[in-house]
Amino acid sequence: MRLSLMSAALLALGLSGCSGLLAPAYQRPLAPVPASWPAGAAYETPRQGADAAATGWRDFIVDARLRQLVDIALANNRDLRIAALNIEKARAQYGIADSALLPSISGTLAGSQTETAQLLTNPGQPRIMHSYSAGVGFSGYELDFFGRVQNLKNQVLEQYLQTEEARNAAQTALIAEVAGAYLTLAADQENLRLAQSTQDSQQHSFDLIQRRFQLGIGSQLDLSQAESSVDAARVELASYTGQVAQDQNALTLLLGAPLPASLAPQTPLESAQVFKDIPAGLSSEVLTQRPDIRAAEHVLKADNASIGAARAAFFPSITLNAAVGSSSLQLHNLFSAGSGTWSFVPQLNLPIFNGGLLSAQLDVAKRTRDIDVAQYEKTIQSAFREVADALALRGTVGQQLQAQQALTAANALSYRLANARYQQGVDGYLNVLDAQRALYGAQQKLISVKLAQQNSLVTLYKALGGGVQATSTQPVSE
């Protein structure tokens, strides 16, 4: 009989594996963006080259200091650590869902003693009764004929894979943020040096004008104007001193560890080679390699599995309870001949009336999928815009840089001429101040344009899905 019971249980288990799934077949939604990148005066000509997603960040980042900072951030950043722990949590949740496909078999060993009231005990009958039992079995095991349990497992699997891609997306974002913070710190260090140089120059001019005034060959107006320029330079110097400290704090937060002094930017932005140039390619199809878009796809696949589970709930379900064991009134006879017991309790559950609950649950699953499809399409559109914006900036930033360099040179010449005319007594000091302010503004703008040029490379690399791998899987062009 025990063999018959176990055979029936194994047969049921085998039949449950023959069930079909009711989930809709997954089809990737069409990308609601053009097949090629924008073209026009603002954009550089599309060109083929190394695939950004296959280009490791160690190959993309040329600056040795920045590479070391990225290593520190990947090891210590708390947001990335949380994303990694979410993967472990999702893996454990998948293990829970996977276990539902197999019966949970457990063994029991029990003993009991019961005392009956004396008034209820017949003469000669013992008042204390002993009983012992041992058994092995399972309960509440569902035969998955229509794939409800399998679909729930698939849903959790896709959620697990989604967390892996979310972690990859967090890594690409972190690398881009560390690079951006590094560049911003370098730019503000240049601004600080410029402010210090300007303050020194203004202080020198003020000292000369003060001596001229004391000798009676300078005016009070010139002295006041020179003093105001010194005070303005001191304001700028204090402002950028604080800004550099804030940039260091921001970079420290991203690193998740103190910023080593030896890894701070040392080279001006214009003369530093920080990144390799990665072309965007010819087709927007490369966007599907971005981890955030792959994560959105796993969400859609999980939605399909949820729909399959909701559909399976409309069909009958069968649960099994089975056990084999021994029972005896004496412990030493627990496994003797004649002590064997068994039970086999199949149960058929047929949904008849539930007030529209199952239909509502299926509608919720379908509408959730529709919402996530819209979210997926929006993610692709946002990614397309990020690449397009980066290409537009790259297509024009070179011209901006050349024009700004020319403007800065022209303002420097104007300042020298204005200062010479003042020294010769041709013009007042106000013209010198105006020329100095224009030069200082042009120099600040030049630093800003150089920062934008470097940031455009980082933005494009991230927008194309780069940063997941440390090393390249294909040759990187120089």
C-alpha distance (Angstrom), angle and dihedral (degrees) to the residues before:
residue distance angle dihedral
M1 . . .
R2 3.80 . .
L3 3.79 89.8 .
S4 3.80 90.4 50.4
L5 3.79 90.6 50.9
M6 3.80 94.1 49.9
S7 3.82 90.6 44.9
A8 3.79 90.5 53.7
A9 3.79 91.2 49.1
L10 3.80 92.5 49.5
L11 3.81 90.7 47.2
A12 3.80 90.1 52.8
L13 3.76 90.4 48.7
G14 3.78 91.0 51.3
L15 3.79 92.5 48.6
S16 3.77 91.0 51.9
G17 3.80 89.3 58.7
C18 3.82 90.4 56.1
S19 3.77 92.5 63.9
G20 3.77 120.9 122.3
L21 3.79 123.7 -128.7
L22 3.79 121.5 -118.9
A23 3.81 96.3 -159.6
P24 3.83 115.6 120.7
A25 3.79 115.1 -108.0
Y26 3.78 110.8 -97.9
Q27 3.78 117.8 -113.8
R28 3.77 120.9 178.1
P29 3.82 109.7 -118.9
L30 3.76 115.8 -115.1
A31 3.78 111.9 -97.5
P32 3.84 108.6 -108.2
V33 3.83 92.1 -143.6
P34 3.82 134.6 85.3
A35 3.78 117.1 -83.4
S36 3.81 92.0 -123.3
W37 3.78 134.9 41.4
P38 3.81 121.2 -95.0
A39 3.79 117.5 -84.4
G40 3.77 131.7 -156.9
A41 3.76 144.3 92.7
A42 3.81 92.5 -50.6
Y43 3.81 95.6 53.5
E44 3.74 133.0 72.7
T45 3.81 117.1 -123.1
P46 3.83 109.6 -87.6
R47 3.78 112.9 -111.2
Q48 3.75 137.7 -179.9
G49 3.77 122.3 -117.1
A50 3.76 144.1 118.0
D51 3.80 112.8 -5.8
A52 3.81 108.1 -114.0
A53 3.82 93.2 -145.9
A54 3.81 90.1 53.5
T55 3.81 93.8 43.7
G56 3.78 110.7 94.6
W57 3.78 117.0 -130.8
R58 3.81 90.0 -122.3
D59 3.80 88.4 62.3
F60 3.80 93.5 42.7
I61 3.82 94.3 50.3
V62 3.79 109.9 65.4
D63 3.80 98.9 174.4
A64 3.83 108.2 94.7
R65 3.82 93.9 -151.8
L66 3.78 92.7 52.9
R67 3.81 91.4 48.6
Q68 3.80 89.7 55.5
L69 3.80 91.0 48.3
V70 3.80 90.6 52.4
D71 3.81 89.4 51.2
I72 3.80 89.6 53.5
A73 3.80 92.2 47.9
L74 3.81 94.0 49.1
A75 3.79 89.4 52.3
N76 3.81 98.9 43.5
N77 3.81 112.4 20.9
R78 3.80 108.2 119.9
D79 3.81 96.8 -150.0
L80 3.79 90.0 56.0
R81 3.78 90.1 45.7
I82 3.81 90.3 53.4
A83 3.82 89.9 50.1
A84 3.82 89.8 52.4
L85 3.80 91.5 49.0
N86 3.79 89.5 50.5
I87 3.81 87.2 59.0
E88 3.80 90.4 54.3
K89 3.79 90.2 48.4
A90 3.82 91.8 49.7
R91 3.81 90.2 48.3
A92 3.80 89.8 55.0
Q93 3.80 90.8 47.7
Y94 3.78 89.3 52.5
G95 3.80 89.3 52.7
I96 3.80 88.8 54.8
A97 3.81 92.0 50.9
D98 3.81 92.1 45.4
S99 3.80 92.1 53.2
A100 3.82 90.1 60.4
L101 3.81 89.9 72.1
L102 3.81 91.2 67.0
P103 3.78 129.1 54.2
S104 3.76 116.6 -102.7
I105 3.82 104.0 -125.1
S106 3.78 118.8 -162.7
G107 3.76 136.6 172.0
T108 3.79 126.4 -135.7
L109 3.79 134.2 -162.7
A110 3.82 116.9 -175.9
G111 3.77 140.0 168.6
S112 3.78 130.2 -174.2
Q113 3.79 139.2 -173.2
T114 3.78 122.0 -159.1
E115 3.78 128.3 -173.1
T116 3.81 117.8 -156.3
A117 3.78 121.6 -150.6
Q118 3.81 113.4 -97.9
L119 3.81 91.6 -124.6
L120 3.80 89.3 57.6
T121 3.79 95.9 46.9
N122 3.81 121.5 93.5
P123 3.79 117.4 -132.4
G124 3.80 110.4 -83.3
Q125 3.77 92.9 15.3
P126 3.85 114.8 120.7
R127 3.79 113.9 -113.6
I128 3.81 94.7 -152.0
M129 3.79 117.0 63.5
H130 3.80 124.7 -166.8
S131 3.80 126.7 -159.2
Y132 3.80 133.3 176.1
S133 3.80 132.1 -171.1
A134 3.78 139.6 177.7
G135 3.77 128.1 -175.3
V136 3.78 150.3 153.8
G137 3.78 124.8 -143.0
F138 3.77 150.8 113.3
S139 3.78 134.9 -113.1
G140 3.78 137.5 -160.7
Y141 3.81 94.5 17.0
E142 3.82 110.4 161.4
L143 3.78 120.3 -145.0
D144 3.79 102.5 -135.0
F145 3.83 98.0 -143.8
F146 3.82 94.0 148.8
G147 3.78 99.6 34.8
R148 3.79 100.2 -109.2
V149 3.80 94.4 135.9
Q150 3.81 92.9 39.5
N151 3.80 90.8 51.9
L152 3.78 91.1 49.7
K153 3.79 88.0 51.6
N154 3.81 91.1 49.4
Q155 3.79 89.9 49.4
V156 3.80 91.6 55.0
L157 3.82 90.1 44.8
E158 3.80 91.3 55.9
Q159 3.80 89.9 46.6
Y160 3.79 88.4 53.3
L161 3.81 91.6 50.2
Q162 3.80 88.7 47.3
T163 3.80 90.5 57.0
E164 3.82 89.7 52.4
E165 3.80 90.8 54.2
A166 3.80 90.0 44.0
R167 3.78 88.1 56.3
N168 3.82 89.9 49.7
A169 3.81 89.7 50.1
A170 3.80 89.4 50.0
Q171 3.81 89.2 52.2
T172 3.81 94.1 50.9
A173 3.80 89.9 47.7
L174 3.81 91.3 48.2
I175 3.81 93.3 50.8
A176 3.80 90.2 49.3
E177 3.82 91.4 47.1
V178 3.80 92.8 49.5
A179 3.81 90.2 48.6
G180 3.80 91.2 47.2
A181 3.81 92.6 48.1
Y182 3.81 90.0 48.0
L183 3.80 91.4 51.6
T184 3.80 92.4 45.5
L185 3.80 90.3 51.6
A186 3.80 90.1 49.7
A187 3.82 91.1 49.4
D188 3.79 93.6 48.3
Q189 3.79 90.5 47.4
E190 3.82 86.6 56.2
N191 3.80 89.5 48.2
L192 3.80 89.3 49.9
R193 3.81 91.6 51.3
L194 3.80 89.5 47.3
A195 3.82 91.1 49.8
Q196 3.79 90.5 48.5
S197 3.80 91.6 49.1
T198 3.80 91.0 47.4
Q199 3.79 91.9 48.4
D200 3.81 91.2 50.2
S201 3.80 90.7 49.0
Q202 3.79 92.5 48.3
Q203 3.78 91.7 47.1
H204 3.80 90.1 51.3
S205 3.80 90.8 50.0
F206 3.80 91.2 47.6
D207 3.81 91.0 51.8
L208 3.80 91.2 51.9
I209 3.80 93.5 47.2
Q210 3.81 90.9 47.0
R211 3.82 90.7 54.2
R212 3.82 89.8 47.6
F213 3.79 89.4 51.0
Q214 3.79 91.7 49.0
L215 3.81 89.1 51.3
G216 3.79 90.0 51.0
I217 3.82 96.4 -114.5
G218 3.81 96.7 101.5
S219 3.80 132.7 66.4
Q220 3.77 129.9 -121.2
L221 3.82 88.2 -124.3
D222 3.80 92.3 58.2
L223 3.79 89.9 47.6
S224 3.82 92.6 50.8
Q225 3.79 92.4 46.5
A226 3.82 91.4 49.9
E227 3.78 90.7 48.6
S228 3.80 91.4 51.1
S229 3.81 90.2 51.8
V230 3.82 90.2 52.0
D231 3.80 91.0 51.0
A232 3.81 91.1 48.2
A233 3.80 90.0 50.8
R234 3.81 90.1 50.1
V235 3.82 89.5 52.9
E236 3.81 91.1 52.0
L237 3.80 91.4 46.6
A238 3.80 92.7 51.8
S239 3.80 91.3 45.1
Y240 3.81 94.6 53.5
T241 3.80 91.9 42.2
G242 3.79 88.0 59.4
Q243 3.80 92.2 41.8
V244 3.80 92.6 54.5
A245 3.80 89.4 51.3
Q246 3.82 90.2 50.7
D247 3.82 90.4 48.7
Q248 3.80 89.5 52.8
N249 3.81 90.2 49.9
A250 3.81 91.4 50.0
L251 3.80 91.2 50.3
T252 3.81 90.7 47.1
L253 3.82 90.4 54.4
L254 3.80 91.2 51.5
L255 3.80 91.4 47.8
G256 3.79 92.3 49.6
A257 3.81 86.1 -142.4
P258 3.82 137.4 65.0
L259 3.80 115.9 -68.2
P260 3.82 108.4 -111.8
A261 3.80 110.0 -128.2
S262 3.80 90.2 -136.6
L263 3.82 91.1 59.9
A264 3.80 97.3 54.1
P265 3.83 114.3 114.3
Q266 3.80 111.3 -82.6
T267 3.81 104.3 172.5
P268 3.84 126.6 68.9
L269 3.79 113.9 -107.9
E270 3.78 94.6 -114.8
S271 3.80 96.0 56.9
A272 3.81 97.6 36.2
Q273 3.79 122.8 97.2
V274 3.78 101.6 -151.5
F275 3.83 104.9 156.5
K276 3.77 142.0 22.9
D277 3.78 116.9 -117.7
I278 3.82 110.0 -107.3
P279 3.85 115.5 -166.4
A280 3.79 118.3 -138.0
G281 3.80 95.0 -132.2
L282 3.78 125.4 -133.8
S283 3.81 104.1 -79.9
S284 3.80 133.0 57.8
E285 3.81 87.5 -141.4
V286 3.82 86.5 94.5
L287 3.81 87.7 75.8
T288 3.81 89.6 78.5
Q289 3.81 87.1 70.6
R290 3.79 92.1 65.3
P291 3.81 111.1 109.5
D292 3.80 94.0 -133.9
I293 3.82 90.6 55.5
R294 3.80 91.6 46.3
A295 3.81 87.7 50.2
A296 3.81 89.6 52.6
E297 3.81 89.1 52.0
H298 3.79 91.3 54.7
V299 3.80 88.0 52.8
L300 3.82 89.2 55.8
K301 3.80 91.4 49.5
A302 3.79 89.9 50.0
D303 3.81 88.5 51.7
N304 3.81 90.3 54.3
A305 3.79 90.1 52.2
S306 3.81 89.7 49.2
I307 3.80 89.5 53.7
G308 3.80 89.5 50.9
A309 3.80 91.4 52.6
A310 3.82 90.8 47.9
R311 3.81 90.7 51.1
A312 3.80 92.2 48.5
A313 3.81 89.7 55.9
F314 3.82 88.6 70.9
F315 3.82 91.1 64.9
P316 3.81 129.6 73.9
S317 3.78 118.1 -87.9
I318 3.78 129.3 -153.2
T319 3.78 123.6 -151.2
L320 3.78 124.9 -170.9
N321 3.77 133.2 -149.8
A322 3.81 117.1 -173.5
A323 3.78 136.1 164.1
V324 3.82 140.4 166.8
G325 3.77 126.1 -167.3
S326 3.81 149.5 113.0
S327 3.80 135.2 -84.8
S328 3.80 131.0 -168.0
L329 3.79 141.6 161.3
Q330 3.80 89.7 -133.0
L331 3.78 123.6 52.1
H332 3.83 93.4 -138.6
N333 3.82 90.5 56.4
L334 3.83 94.5 49.3
F335 3.81 94.0 109.1
S336 3.82 98.6 28.1
A337 3.77 124.6 120.7
G338 3.78 112.2 -72.7
S339 3.83 95.4 26.0
G340 3.82 96.0 99.1
T341 3.81 121.1 120.7
W342 3.78 134.3 178.5
S343 3.77 140.6 176.3
F344 3.78 134.4 -169.2
V345 3.81 117.6 -175.7
P346 3.82 116.8 176.2
Q347 3.80 115.5 -174.8
L348 3.79 127.9 -162.1
N349 3.81 116.7 -153.5
L350 3.80 114.5 -164.8
P351 3.82 119.6 -176.5
I352 3.82 107.4 -134.9
F353 3.79 107.5 155.7
N354 3.79 127.6 1.7
G355 3.78 103.9 152.8
G356 3.81 93.8 -102.8
L357 3.81 93.3 -55.9
L358 3.80 95.8 133.5
S359 3.80 93.3 46.1
A360 3.80 90.4 49.4
Q361 3.80 91.3 49.6
L362 3.81 90.5 51.3
D363 3.81 90.8 48.7
V364 3.80 90.1 50.6
A365 3.81 90.5 51.9
K366 3.82 92.1 49.3
R367 3.80 94.3 46.3
T368 3.80 89.9 47.7
R369 3.79 88.7 55.0
D370 3.82 91.1 48.8
I371 3.81 90.4 51.0
D372 3.79 91.5 49.1
V373 3.82 90.8 48.7
A374 3.79 88.3 56.0
Q375 3.80 89.7 47.4
Y376 3.81 90.0 50.1
E377 3.79 91.5 51.2
K378 3.80 90.9 47.7
T379 3.81 89.9 50.8
I380 3.80 89.9 54.7
Q381 3.80 91.7 47.0
S382 3.81 91.0 50.0
A383 3.80 90.3 48.5
F384 3.80 91.0 49.7
R385 3.79 90.3 51.8
E386 3.81 92.0 49.3
V387 3.79 90.6 54.4
A388 3.81 92.6 43.0
D389 3.82 91.7 50.4
A390 3.80 91.4 48.6
L391 3.82 90.8 49.3
A392 3.80 90.9 48.4
L393 3.79 90.8 51.6
R394 3.81 92.5 45.8
G395 3.80 90.1 48.8
T396 3.79 93.1 55.5
V397 3.80 107.5 24.5
G398 3.79 92.5 81.4
Q399 3.80 90.6 57.6
Q400 3.80 90.2 44.6
L401 3.80 90.3 52.5
Q402 3.79 93.7 49.7
A403 3.80 92.2 47.3
Q404 3.79 92.6 46.3
Q405 3.79 91.7 49.5
A406 3.79 90.0 51.8
L407 3.81 90.9 46.9
T408 3.79 91.4 49.8
A409 3.80 91.3 50.2
A410 3.80 90.7 49.4
N411 3.81 91.6 49.9
A412 3.81 90.7 48.4
L413 3.81 89.5 54.1
S414 3.81 90.9 47.5
Y415 3.78 90.2 51.7
R416 3.82 92.7 50.6
L417 3.80 91.8 48.2
A418 3.81 93.1 46.8
N419 3.78 90.8 49.1
A420 3.83 91.2 48.7
R421 3.82 91.6 49.9
Y422 3.79 89.7 50.3
Q423 3.80 92.0 49.6
Q424 3.80 88.9 52.0
G425 3.79 91.5 48.5
V426 3.81 94.9 -115.8
D427 3.85 96.8 118.9
G428 3.79 137.0 20.3
Y429 3.77 125.2 -105.0
L430 3.81 91.9 -102.7
N431 3.81 90.1 76.7
V432 3.79 89.0 53.2
L433 3.81 90.7 51.9
D434 3.79 92.6 49.1
A435 3.80 91.4 50.0
Q436 3.80 91.3 46.3
R437 3.82 92.3 50.9
A438 3.79 91.1 49.2
L439 3.80 91.2 49.6
Y440 3.79 92.7 47.7
G441 3.81 91.6 49.7
A442 3.80 91.4 48.4
Q443 3.81 91.3 50.0
Q444 3.81 91.1 50.4
K445 3.81 90.9 48.7
L446 3.81 90.3 49.9
I447 3.80 90.2 55.8
S448 3.82 89.1 48.6
V449 3.82 92.4 51.9
K450 3.81 91.9 48.6
L451 3.80 88.8 50.8
A452 3.82 90.7 50.4
Q453 3.80 90.5 50.8
Q454 3.81 92.6 54.7
N455 3.81 92.8 41.9
S456 3.81 91.1 53.3
L457 3.81 89.6 62.8
V458 3.81 91.8 51.0
T459 3.79 92.8 45.9
L460 3.80 93.4 50.2
Y461 3.81 92.8 47.2
K462 3.81 91.3 51.7
A463 3.82 93.7 42.1
L464 3.81 90.4 54.9
G465 3.81 92.0 53.1
G466 3.79 99.8 -98.7
G467 3.77 123.2 149.6
V468 3.81 103.1 57.5
Q469 3.81 94.5 99.5
A470 3.78 125.9 53.4
T471 3.81 94.2 -152.2
S472 3.79 130.9 33.6
T473 3.79 124.6 -100.4
Q474 3.80 91.5 -157.1
P475 3.81 134.8 33.9
V476 3.80 114.7 -77.0
S477 3.80 115.4 -138.3
E478 3.76 117.0 -130.1
